[in-house]
Amino acid sequence: MLMLEGRPVSPQKALEIGYIDEVVAPDALLDRAIELARYLGSRPRGAIEAIKRAVYLGGSATLDEGLHMERTEFIKISPSETAQSLMVEYLERTDRDGGVPFYNPAIFEHTLEQGSLPLQNAGGKK
């Protein structure tokens, strides 16, 4: 509705609905923008390129094709054995459960708190 009607949204409402990531006071805006630009600029270039490809190209594909493209991009840029095993586990869990792990409220909450998906036991979720 925001796009169809072109209504303005207050900064607090935009933050509440996830339209923006944060609200910054006008006098701190430039400093925060520079801080954020430095942080994003320090991220691995290949990761940023993969994210852009996944969004730009995957967003124009079917859901299955887009998710496949996203997984492929992230597997390509994850050279460490740990990163590879985490991605394989994520893919296996997604296939087994029939949906993205973050759709499960308990998994989502754990990931927000711990910064990673909960590990799986041989018999299922931890």
Residue pairs with C-beta under 8 A, 6 or more apart in sequence:
1 7
2 9
2 19
9 17
9 19
11 20
11 23
12 23
13 19
14 20
14 23
15 21
15 22
15 23
22 32
24 32
40 48
44 77
46 77
47 77
50 73
50 74
50 76
50 77
51 73
53 69
53 73
54 66
54 69
54 70
54 73
54 74
57 69
58 65
58 66
58 67
58 69
58 70
59 66
60 66
61 69
71 87
71 91
74 87
75 84
75 87
78 84
78 86
78 87
86 116
86 117
89 117
89 119
89 120
90 101
90 117
93 101
93 117
93 120
94 100
94 101
97 104
101 107
101 108
101 111
101 117
102 108
102 111
107 117
107 118
107 125
110 117
110 118
111 117
111 118
118 125
118 126
119 126
120 126
